[in-house]
Every structure is written in structure tokens, then in C-alpha cells.
Amino acid sequence: MSVLRIDTSIQGPRSASSALADVAEAEWSAVRPTTTFVRRHLGAEPLPADAWAAAITGGPLPEEQRTPAQRDAIALARTLADEMRHADAAILALPLYNWGVSQHAKTWIDLTIAGAEKGERLLEGKPAIVLTTRGGGYGPGTPREGWDHNTAFLRRIVADVWGAELTLIERELTLARVNPAMEALLETAELMRKAAHEAASHAGRAAASSAR
Ligand SMILES: Cc1cc2nc3c(=O)[nH]c(=O)nc-3n(C[C@H](O)[C@H](O)[C@H](O)COP(=O)(O)O)c2cc1C
């Protein structure tokens, strides 16, 4: 059995989304210890930001008319689609930056779609755990309600475009411990942290049990 593990945090060992993904991965491994994890840490090793355009513009051209950059980009896109196609499940740590999806995640999503067959659902019926984290709070009635342009997009791509059985785990207020202006939210933030870790743990076990 094989699991695709993607991390996109730029915050290295301080990453809240990677910590949640680690919990889900550990629980998965407890159920299926022989699992192979195919990993990409796109925060540490980003995909080239110009590869998607090169893959798209080179795609319709005959092979001999493609530039070397287009050939490389098409090969990369196919590799990324293959990694997803051949996985039995996915654990995806995809944080919010600047009110939206991170650029590293977006490049990966775009290239993966470019490398797939038209309309191909690369995760059809497979469990996918998306772990998304954000520094602030965006719940109903908060000043920033409606400013989270990350989560709905991730849901759309993973569940609707790729066809996965999605479990979405969200953690908010991750900046409460480092931002003095958020001191009043510390207790709520800690409750959210605990709830997200419990949810990640449960999701890892459940996904490992349901994967075929
Ligand atoms: C460059 C940068 C931009 C950020 N932008 C936002 C933002 O727009 N809204 C927000 O709530 N948090 C924002 N944050 C905080 C992150 O969402 C928070 O640190 C979260 O934990 C990120 O996930 P990670 O810990 O896995 O990196 C930003 C953080 C960084 C480093």
C-alpha cells in the first residue's frame, strides 16, 4: 500500500499543518505498518513556478517543436499525476497564507492536473486527509469571516476534481501563542489545537482501515 504525503508549509519544524499530518501518518502506520510513503515537501523543495505554463503551452505541440523547458515541465507534470494515480491514499498538509492557498500548493495542484488525462479523477474513491491551518480565526461572526479563500478551494479540488473520499481537518488561531494581540484567544486556540490533533489521529486510523 502506498500513501502520497504532501507538505507545503514554509515554516519548517514549526509547521502546524505538518505536525497534524505527522499525527495522521503515525496513526495510519500503526494500522498498516508496511505502507510506503511517497513524499514531497514543497515548502522545502518547491516546484518551479514557471513549469505549469510551460507544460500547458508545450502540451499541444508536436514533441520536436517543444522547447527543453516545455519537455521538462511536461515530464514533471506527468510524474506528479503518476504519484497521485498510483497512491492508495493521500495525506496533504496545505496551510493558508495571505488569505488563500499557498503558492507551492497551487503550483503542485496545477501541474498535477496538467499531467493527468482530461477529466481524470486521480484519487477516485481513495481516502484523502487534508490538514489545513491558519493563523487567525474566520468563523461565523468574526471580523474576518469570508476571508479564508483556501479551504473551499482545497475541498473543490481534492473531493470534486480528484474524486477523493475527503476528510478535512482544520486548525485555526495557530498564531495565538506568538502574537500578543491574540492573548485573549489563547484558551480557544489550545482547544482548537487539541481538537485538530484528535481529529487527525482518528482520520489516520479510519483512512488506513478503509483504504483498498
Ligand atoms: C507569509 C505568511 C502569510 C500568512 N498569512 C496569513 C493570513 O493571511 N491569514 C492567517 O490567518 N494566517 C496567515 N499566516 C499564518 C499561517 O496561516 C499560520 O502560521 C499557519 O499555522 C500556517 O501553517 P504552517 O504552520 O503549517 O506553516 C501567514 C503566515 C505566513 C508565514
The ligand as an SDF file (V2000), in Angstrom:
LIG
                    3D

 31 33  0  0  0  0  0  0  0  0999 V2000
    3.8600   34.6070    4.9210 C   0  0  0  0  0  0  0  0  0  0  0  0
    2.7100   34.2280    5.7940 C   0  0  0  0  0  0  0  0  0  0  0  0
    1.4460   34.6840    5.4960 C   0  0  0  0  0  0  0  0  0  0  0  0
    0.3770   34.3580    6.3170 C   0  0  0  0  0  0  0  0  0  0  0  0
   -0.8620   34.8300    6.0170 N   0  0  0  0  0  0  0  0  0  0  0  0
   -1.8970   34.5610    6.8430 C   0  0  0  0  0  0  0  0  0  0  0  0
   -3.1950   35.0560    6.5600 C   0  0  0  0  0  0  0  0  0  0  0  0
   -3.4630   35.7080    5.5700 O   0  0  0  0  0  0  0  0  0  0  0  0
   -4.1850   34.7570    7.4410 N   0  0  0  0  0  0  0  0  0  0  0  0
   -3.9700   33.9780    8.5400 C   0  0  0  0  0  0  0  0  0  0  0  0
   -4.9210   33.7270    9.2760 O   0  0  0  0  0  0  0  0  0  0  0  0
   -2.7490   33.4930    8.8260 N   0  0  0  0  0  0  0  0  0  0  0  0
   -1.7200   33.7630    7.9880 C   0  0  0  0  0  0  0  0  0  0  0  0
   -0.4920   33.2630    8.2610 N   0  0  0  0  0  0  0  0  0  0  0  0
   -0.3260   32.3650    9.4100 C   0  0  0  0  0  0  0  0  0  0  0  0
   -0.4100   30.9170    8.9770 C   0  0  0  0  0  0  0  0  0  0  0  0
   -1.6730   30.6050    8.4320 O   0  0  0  0  0  0  0  0  0  0  0  0
   -0.1010   30.0370   10.1600 C   0  0  0  0  0  0  0  0  0  0  0  0
    1.2530   30.2560   10.5600 O   0  0  0  0  0  0  0  0  0  0  0  0
   -0.3560   28.5630    9.8880 C   0  0  0  0  0  0  0  0  0  0  0  0
   -0.0110   27.8400   11.0420 O   0  0  0  0  0  0  0  0  0  0  0  0
    0.4220   28.1040    8.6750 C   0  0  0  0  0  0  0  0  0  0  0  0
    0.5810   26.6960    8.6040 O   0  0  0  0  0  0  0  0  0  0  0  0
    2.0040   26.0630    8.9270 P   0  0  0  0  0  0  0  0  0  0  0  0
    2.2230   26.2900   10.4070 O   0  0  0  0  0  0  0  0  0  0  0  0
    1.8580   24.6390    8.5870 O   0  0  0  0  0  0  0  0  0  0  0  0
    3.0230   26.7740    8.0990 O   0  0  0  0  0  0  0  0  0  0  0  0
    0.5830   33.5470    7.4380 C   0  0  0  0  0  0  0  0  0  0  0  0
    1.8540   33.0640    7.7250 C   0  0  0  0  0  0  0  0  0  0  0  0
    2.9050   33.3960    6.9110 C   0  0  0  0  0  0  0  0  0  0  0  0
    4.2660   32.8500    7.2210 C   0  0  0  0  0  0  0  0  0  0  0  0
  1  2  1  0
  2  3  1  0
  2 30  2  0
  3  4  2  0
  4  5  1  0
  4 28  1  0
  5  6  2  0
  6  7  1  0
  6 13  1  0
  7  8  2  0
  7  9  1  0
  9 10  1  0
 10 11  2  0
 10 12  1  0
 12 13  2  0
 13 14  1  0
 14 15  1  0
 14 28  1  0
 15 16  1  0
 16 17  1  0
 16 18  1  0
 18 19  1  0
 18 20  1  0
 20 21  1  0
 20 22  1  0
 22 23  1  0
 23 24  1  0
 24 25  2  0
 24 26  1  0
 24 27  1  0
 28 29  2  0
 29 30  1  0
 30 31  1  0
M  END
$$$$
